[in-house]
Structure formats: structure tokens, C-alpha cells
Amino acid sequence: MTHRAPDSLRRQAVRAAGLGMFLDGFDISIMAIALLPLRGDWHLGPGAIGNLMASALIGSFVGALIGGPLVDRFGRRALLLPNVVLYALGAGASAASLGLLSLWFGRFCVGLAVGMDYPLVATVVAEYSGDQRRGHGFGWINFAWYAGALGSTLIGLALLPLGALSWRFMLGAAILPALVLLWLRRQIPESPRWLMRRGDETAAQEAIARLHPDWAPAQRAHALDGYRGTRQPLSVLLHGRWRKRLVLSLIPWFCLDVVGLGIGLYFPVVLRMQGLVHDNVAASAINAAFLVLSAAGIALAITRLDRWGRIPLQITGFVAMTLGLLVFAWGLVGHAPSWVFAGAAIYSLGTGVGPGVTAMALAVEIFPTELRASAGGLATAFSRLGAVLSALVFPRLQASLGLASVLILMGGVTLVGAWITFLYPLEPARLSLEALEDPGAHGL
């Protein structure tokens, strides 16, 4: 049975999750803009740029690996506040850094906080949203990612006139939304689903009363009874019926981050290096325009995620990304800027319509409550491994093979994401999380 609550702590929890994604989008994009003045200020070569851009991604990889199991073991509330404090400290350390090593460490701390927050955010949306609106929730938190990315790009544009040291103000600007997130998360209750799996029925009754104050006692009792289940060890994900689900959660998100974060981190610099724009402001403005297109893709997907489903949208998005990358490459080879920008537009829309939302949703929805954050953390870590690979290799491959060849290779990666989604089409839309725990009922 599906219930909808009034504007209460339940919706506040989803909003707080969205602001967590806002911080990640803010951080990724502010670094892409900050690199423009930083590259000249510190005279960074391709290798130094790659290592620096990989620092937060490496931190995110580590954070996701440890954050998911911590959330499953100690509860959804356990990391709500510590993650944000660590993020703010890392942002401050980055802004005040005196050399590459200290900047690398500050960026690593920011990434560590973001990585721990990803499985937490995805689990909160899955467990605090209604069964018929989980897709809507995932759509909005990923829209928040692009809002953060666009906001930081605009802030970067405003700060660029400050000159060579503007990158310090850009990296320090992340502290303000972190403080807002601390305030918003302070009252979020524990997940009743998690409490029931831990056997703490009294705490679960208190939590569900706070989340659903409009429900009658019988409704709450019925819901809690459905949350019961037998706890399983993390190792079951590697065996039998869960293995296909793990592949569906890991591989497409890995493909998305190999391509998406590789291009996202370097797009403004690529525009400058390819001679497509002639100053940093123009590069930043064009980058902002394509972020708006991705956000528009999510806006199109939000109302369709629960009607059409995650699987069709993910396949469509990956195919559009592939087409966009090939058109982008064709424009570079033919020295046709209009084709370059058309390809980037198709790619950006495809990201928003499909895997930019669906990959995160599939990473948590299809796993049992006691393993949901751990599975989401594993998927996040695996995706960030792809992002680290892209951050380290992208500038080196571009220098040796040329950008067009790199874009064609990335088009092959997005096709792999579409193919894996096609092979393992488990559709969670309109099903309860408890119904999805029975793999035999849904083919995977």
C-alpha cells in the first residue's frame, strides 16, 4: 500500500538528500572552473592536472567503500552531519593550500566526504519516498546536482575577474552551502525500515510516527510489519540471485563516470585548448549552458521515471550520449564548431534523460534494506574508480591520440552501459522495496 505524507520530516529528509547532491555538483564544477586560473598560476602540466583532478575522486572512492557499510551498520543518521563537517573542512583546506600536496589533501578530504554521502543520500531517498514516487525523488536530487554544478559555474564566472588567485575563493565558496546542509539535516529521524531489520520495533514506531504523522496507528503497524525480514551478510551479493543485480548496479554507473566526469572535469579547458573559445569567461559560460541542457534532460525524465521506468530511460540516455560523442568527434575532425556544440548538446541531454538519474536509483533500489547502503557504496566506489581512471588518463590520451579519438573511445564506453542495461532489465518502478527483495518474482 502506498501512502503520501504532508510536508513533514519525510520531505525534509529528501530535500536534505538533494542538498547533499548539490554539494557534489558544486564541487565538481567549481574545480573545473578553478582549474582555468590555477593552471596558469601554478604552471601545471597535463600530469599534474590529472593527478590533482583525481584527488577528490580518489577520496570519493574511499569514502563510498567505507560509508555504505557504516550506514548499514550504524544507521542512516550516523553520517548525516559528520560528512558535511568533513566537506567544509576539506573545502577550507583547499582554499588555503600553499602547494600541490596540501591542495591534493584538501581535495581528497572533500571527495572522502562526498563519497560517504552518496550511499547515504541514495538510501534516504529510496527509503523515505513513497513507492510510487521514488523515481520522482531520485530525479529531483540529481536535478539538485546540476543546480549545484550550475551555481558553482556562475560563482566561478563572477570570481574570475579577481585574477590568478580567484581559484582560492572558488574552492572556499563551498563552505556556505555546507553550513546550510548541516542545519537542514539536524532533525531527520532514523529509517523505520533499518530499525525493523535491527529488531528495534519501539524506535521504529517512534520514527514512523514522526515521518508519517497523518497515518492512523493501524497504517503504521501494517507498514512496519512489511519492513520485517531476515538480515543477510554482505557476501550474499556475490552469490547466485544477487550477482546479476550487482552487475546492473556497477557497470552502467562505472561507464557513466568514466565518460561523464572525464568530460565534465575538463570541458572548459578543452574548449580553450581546442581554440573553440578565446577566454576563460566564454569557456565557463558555455560549460554552464551545457549543464542547463543536462538539467533540462532530468526535468524531462522526472515525471517519466515512475511511469516509463528506469531501464528504458537509461538505455535511451546512453545511446544519446554515444551519438553526441560521435558528433562531437566528427566536428573536431572537420573543424566545424557547430557540429562540436551540437554533439555536446545531444550528449548533455542524454546524460540528464537517462543514466544521470537512473544509475544511482538502480544502485540502491534493487537490494535489501540491511545491505542497501553497502551495495550503493560499492556501486559509487566502482563508478568513482572509473572517474579516477578518466581523470588520470584523459589529459594524457588527449595529448597522445587527440581529442577526437578519445571521444570515440568514450562513445564505446557508453554503448557498454546501454548493453549491460539491456541484458539485465530489472525494473523497480512502481514496486515496493520489499517486493523488490524477492528476485524470483522479477526475473533477476
C-alpha positions in Angstrom: 0.0 0.0 0.0 1.3 3.5 -0.9 0.8 6.5 1.4 1.6 10.1 0.8 2.6 12.3 3.8 2.1 16.0 4.2 5.0 18.4 4.1 6.9 16.9 7.1 10.2 15.4 8.1 9.8 12.9 5.4 10.0 15.5 2.7 12.7 17.4 4.7 14.8 14.2 4.5 14.6 14.1 0.7 15.4 17.8 0.5 18.4 17.3 2.7 19.5 14.4 0.5 19.1 16.7 -2.5 21.3 19.4 -0.9 24.0 16.7 -0.4 23.9 16.1 -4.1 24.0 19.9 -4.6 27.4 19.9 -2.8 28.8 17.2 -5.1 27.7 19.0 -8.2 29.0 22.3 -6.8 32.4 20.8 -6.0 32.9 19.0 -9.4 32.1 22.1 -11.4 33.8 24.7 -9.3 37.0 22.7 -9.7 36.6 22.7 -13.5 36.4 26.5 -13.4 39.1 26.9 -10.8 41.5 25.0 -12.9 41.4 27.8 -15.5 43.3 30.3 -13.3 45.0 27.7 -11.3 46.7 26.1 -14.3 48.3 29.4 -15.2 49.0 30.5 -11.6 50.9 27.3 -10.7 52.1 26.4 -14.3 50.6 23.0 -14.2 51.3 20.4 -16.9 49.0 17.5 -18.1 50.3 15.1 -15.5 49.9 17.5 -12.5 46.5 18.4 -13.7 45.4 14.8 -14.0 46.8 14.0 -10.5 45.1 17.0 -8.9 41.7 16.4 -10.6 41.9 12.7 -9.5 42.4 13.6 -5.8 38.7 14.3 -4.9 37.7 11.3 -7.0 40.1 9.0 -5.1 38.7 10.4 -1.8 35.2 9.7 -3.1 36.2 6.1 -4.0 37.5 5.5 -0.5 34.6 7.3 1.1 32.0 5.3 -0.7 33.6 2.0 0.2 33.6 2.8 3.9 30.5 5.0 4.0 28.0 2.4 2.8 28.8 -0.3 5.3 28.9 2.3 8.1 25.4 3.5 7.2 24.1 -0.1 7.1 25.8 -0.9 10.4 25.1 2.2 12.5 22.0 3.7 10.8 21.1 6.3 8.2 21.6 9.1 10.7 25.2 8.1 11.6 26.8 10.1 8.8 24.3 12.8 8.2 26.3 15.5 10.0 30.0 14.2 10.1 30.1 14.0 6.3 29.1 17.7 5.9 31.7 18.8 8.6 34.4 16.9 6.8 33.3 18.5 3.5 33.5 22.0 4.9 37.0 21.4 6.4 38.3 20.0 3.1 36.9 23.0 1.2 38.6 25.4 3.6 41.9 23.5 3.5 41.8 23.5 -0.3 41.3 27.3 -0.5 44.2 27.9 1.9 46.6 25.4 0.4 50.2 26.5 -0.2 51.3 23.8 -2.7 50.2 20.9 -4.8 50.5 18.4 -1.9 48.3 20.4 0.5 45.8 21.1 -2.2 45.7 17.4 -3.1 45.0 16.6 0.5 42.2 19.2 0.8 40.6 17.9 -2.3 40.9 14.3 -1.1 39.0 15.2 2.1 36.2 16.9 0.1 36.0 13.7 -2.0 36.0 11.5 1.1 33.0 13.3 2.4 31.2 13.2 -0.9 31.9 9.5 -1.3 30.5 8.7 2.1 27.4 10.8 1.4 26.4 9.2 -1.9 25.2 5.8 -0.5 23.6 7.7 2.4 21.7 10.1 0.1 20.6 7.4 -2.3 19.4 5.2 0.6 17.5 8.1 2.3 15.6 8.8 -1.0 14.8 5.1 -1.5 13.5 4.5 2.0 11.8 7.9 2.8 10.0 8.3 -0.5 6.7 6.6 -1.4 6.8 3.5 -3.6 5.1 5.3 -6.5 7.3 8.4 -6.3 10.8 7.1 -5.7 11.8 7.8 -9.2 10.5 11.4 -8.7 12.7 11.7 -5.7 15.8 10.4 -7.5 15.1 12.8 -10.3 14.9 15.8 -8.0 18.1 15.0 -6.1 20.0 14.6 -9.4 18.5 17.8 -10.6 20.0 19.3 -7.4 23.4 18.0 -8.5 23.1 20.0 -11.7 21.8 23.0 -9.8 24.9 22.8 -7.7 27.1 22.5 -10.8 25.4 25.4 -12.5 25.5 27.5 -9.3 29.2 26.9 -8.8 29.9 27.7 -12.5 28.1 31.0 -12.2 30.0 31.8 -9.0 33.2 30.8 -10.8 32.3 33.2 -13.6 31.7 36.0 -11.1 35.1 35.4 -9.4 37.2 35.0 -12.5 37.8 38.8 -12.7 39.7 38.6 -9.4 42.6 37.2 -11.4 45.2 34.5 -10.7 44.1 33.9 -7.0 40.4 33.6 -7.9 40.6 29.8 -7.6 41.0 30.1 -3.8 37.8 32.0 -3.4 36.0 29.5 -5.7 37.1 26.5 -3.6 36.3 28.2 -0.4 32.8 29.1 -1.5 31.6 25.5 -0.9 31.6 26.2 2.8 28.4 28.2 2.7 26.1 25.5 1.3 27.7 23.0 3.6 26.6 25.1 6.6 23.0 25.2 5.2 23.0 21.4 4.9 24.1 21.0 8.5 21.1 23.0 9.6 18.7 21.1 7.4 19.8 17.6 8.4 19.7 18.1 12.2 16.2 16.8 12.8 15.9 13.9 10.3 14.8 10.7 12.1 16.2 7.2 11.6 14.8 5.0 8.9 11.9 2.7 10.2 13.0 0.1 7.7 16.5 0.0 9.1 15.3 -0.1 12.7 12.9 -3.0 12.0 15.7 -5.0 10.4 17.8 -4.3 13.5 14.9 -5.6 15.7 14.3 -2.3 17.4 10.5 -2.1 17.0 9.9 0.6 19.6 12.3 3.0 17.9 10.8 2.1 14.6 7.3 3.0 15.9 8.6 6.4 17.1 10.4 7.1 13.8 7.4 6.2 11.5 5.1 8.4 13.7 7.5 11.3 13.0 7.7 10.6 9.3 4.0 9.9 8.8 2.1 12.0 11.4 -1.1 11.7 9.2 -1.2 7.9 9.3 -3.5 6.0 11.7 -1.9 3.6 14.1 -3.1 0.6 12.1 -1.5 2.0 9.0 1.8 2.4 10.8 1.6 -1.1 12.2 0.9 -2.5 8.8 3.8 -0.7 7.2 6.2 -1.8 10.0 5.1 -5.4 9.6 6.0 -5.3 6.0 9.5 -4.0 6.8 10.4 -7.1 8.8 12.9 -9.5 7.2 15.9 -11.8 7.8 19.2 -10.0 7.8 21.7 -11.2 5.3 25.5 -10.8 5.2 27.2 -8.5 2.6 28.8 -11.6 1.0 25.4 -12.7 -0.5 25.8 -10.0 -3.1 28.5 -12.1 -4.8 26.4 -15.2 -5.0 23.5 -16.6 -7.1 20.5 -14.5 -7.4 22.1 -11.1 -6.4 25.1 -11.3 -8.8 23.1 -10.0 -11.8 21.7 -7.2 -9.8 25.2 -6.2 -8.7 26.3 -6.1 -12.4 23.4 -3.9 -13.3 24.3 -1.5 -10.4 28.0 -1.5 -11.0 28.8 -1.4 -14.7 26.5 1.2 -16.1 27.4 3.7 -13.4 31.1 3.0 -14.0 30.5 3.7 -17.7 28.7 6.9 -16.9 31.5 8.2 -14.6 34.3 7.2 -17.0 32.7 9.4 -19.6 30.7 12.0 -17.7 33.2 13.1 -15.1 36.1 12.9 -17.6 34.4 15.3 -19.9 32.8 17.3 -17.0 36.2 18.0 -15.3 38.0 19.1 -18.4 35.3 20.6 -20.7 36.2 24.3 -20.1 39.9 23.6 -20.5 39.2 21.5 -23.7 37.3 24.5 -25.1 40.3 26.7 -24.6 42.9 24.2 -25.8 40.9 23.4 -29.0 40.6 27.1 -29.8 36.8 27.0 -29.7 36.8 30.0 -27.3 39.3 32.7 -26.6 39.0 33.4 -22.9 38.1 31.8 -19.6 34.8 33.6 -19.2 33.5 32.3 -22.5 34.6 28.7 -21.7 32.8 28.9 -18.3 29.7 30.3 -19.8 29.5 27.6 -22.5 30.1 25.0 -19.8 27.1 26.5 -17.8 24.9 26.3 -20.9 25.5 22.5 -21.3 24.9 22.0 -17.6 21.5 23.6 -18.2 20.8 21.2 -21.0 21.6 18.2 -18.8 19.3 19.7 -16.1 16.6 20.1 -18.8 17.0 16.3 -19.6 16.4 15.5 -15.9 13.4 17.8 -15.9 12.0 15.8 -18.9 12.7 12.5 -17.1 11.3 13.4 -13.6 7.7 12.8 -14.5 8.5 9.7 -16.6 10.8 7.8 -14.2 7.8 6.3 -12.3 5.7 5.8 -15.5 8.1 4.7 -18.1 10.7 3.1 -15.8 14.4 3.3 -15.1 15.5 0.8 -17.7 14.1 2.3 -20.9 15.3 5.8 -19.9 18.8 4.5 -19.1 19.2 2.8 -22.4 17.9 5.8 -24.3 20.2 8.1 -22.4 23.3 6.0 -23.0 22.5 5.8 -26.8 22.0 9.6 -27.0 25.4 10.1 -25.2 27.1 7.8 -27.7 25.6 9.7 -30.6 26.6 13.0 -29.1 30.2 12.0 -28.5 30.5 10.8 -32.2 29.0 14.0 -33.5 31.4 16.0 -31.2 34.3 14.0 -32.6 33.1 14.5 -36.2 33.0 18.2 -35.6 36.6 18.3 -34.3 37.9 16.3 -37.3 36.0 18.5 -39.8 36.9 21.7 -37.9 33.2 22.5 -37.6 32.4 24.2 -34.3 28.7 24.0 -34.9 28.9 20.2 -35.0 31.1 20.2 -31.9 28.5 22.1 -30.0 25.6 20.1 -31.4 27.3 16.9 -30.3 27.9 18.3 -26.8 24.2 19.3 -26.6 23.0 15.8 -27.6 25.4 14.2 -25.1 24.3 16.6 -22.3 20.6 15.9 -22.9 21.2 12.1 -23.0 23.0 12.2 -19.7 20.1 14.0 -18.0 17.4 11.9 -19.5 19.0 8.6 -18.6 21.9 7.4 -16.5 22.5 10.8 -14.8 19.4 9.8 -12.7 18.8 6.1 -13.2 22.3 4.8 -12.3 22.1 6.0 -8.7 18.5 4.7 -8.3 19.3 1.2 -9.5 22.3 1.1 -7.2 20.1 1.0 -4.1 16.5 0.2 -5.0 17.1 -3.4 -6.0 18.9 -4.5 -2.8 17.6 -5.5 0.7 17.3 -2.9 3.4 20.2 -4.2 5.5 22.6 -4.2 2.5 21.2 -1.2 0.6 23.7 1.4 1.6 26.6 -1.1 1.3 25.5 -2.0 -2.2 25.1 1.7 -3.1 28.5 2.4 -1.6 30.1 -0.3 -3.7 28.4 1.0 -6.8 29.5 4.5 -6.0 33.1 3.4 -5.4 33.2 1.4 -8.6 31.9 4.4 -10.5 34.5 6.7 -9.0 37.2 4.2 -9.9 36.1 4.9 -13.5 36.2 8.6 -12.8 39.7 8.4 -11.3 40.8 6.4 -14.4 39.3 9.0 -16.7 40.8 12.0 -14.7 44.2 10.5 -14.8 44.1 9.2 -18.4 42.0 11.8 -20.2 44.7 14.5 -20.5 47.4 12.0 -21.3 45.3 10.3 -24.1 44.3 13.7 -25.4 47.9 14.7 -25.7 48.9 11.4 -27.5 45.9 10.4 -29.5 44.0 13.7 -30.0 40.6 14.6 -28.5 38.5 13.1 -31.4 40.0 9.7 -30.8 39.3 9.9 -27.1 35.7 10.9 -27.7 35.2 7.9 -30.0 36.7 5.6 -27.3 34.3 7.1 -24.7 31.4 6.5 -27.1 32.3 2.8 -27.0 32.1 3.0 -23.2 28.6 4.5 -23.2 27.5 1.7 -25.5 28.7 -0.8 -23.0 26.5 0.9 -20.4 23.5 0.6 -22.7 24.2 -3.1 -23.5 24.5 -4.1 -19.8 21.2 -2.4 -19.0 19.6 -4.2 -21.9 20.9 -7.6 -20.7 19.7 -7.2 -17.1 16.5 -5.2 -17.3 15.2 -5.3 -13.7 12.6 -2.6 -13.5 12.0 -1.2 -10.0 9.4 1.4 -11.0 6.1 1.2 -9.1 7.3 -1.7 -6.9 7.8 -1.5 -3.2 11.3 -2.0 -1.9 10.1 -5.1 0.0 8.7 -6.6 -3.3 12.0 -6.0 -5.0 13.8 -8.1 -2.4 12.3 -11.2 -4.0 14.5 -11.7 -7.1 12.5 -14.7 -8.2 9.4 -12.6 -8.7 11.0 -10.2 -11.1 13.5 -12.3 -13.1 16.7 -11.2 -11.6 
